[in-house]
Amino acid sequence: MLGMPDISIFTASELGQRLRAERKALGLTQQQLATRVGVTRQTVIDMEHGNNVSLYVVMGALAALGKALKVTDARANLDGVRAMFDETE
């Protein structure tokens, strides 16, 4: 599979950084991405800086970059935590 590996993203800033990296990996300028999404370049700049933009813009940018949103459970696995503290070897 080409592209960047799956990573966990927990903040708007992290998402913006990831979208910027994806845009650059595809050789797109901010203006080119903005045109594909139907927004201004300033909106792309705001998104890449983790500023508040609409979900419509984020989803449009993901689609324009050939990416999708995947929601996963980020809570700790209780059995895994117990195993870390299990003193029986």
Secondary structure, DSSP 4 states (H G I P E B T S, - for coil): --SPPP----SHHHHHHHHHHHHHHTT--HHHHHHHHTS-HHHHHHHHTT----HHHHHHHHHHTT--------SPPHHHHHHHH----
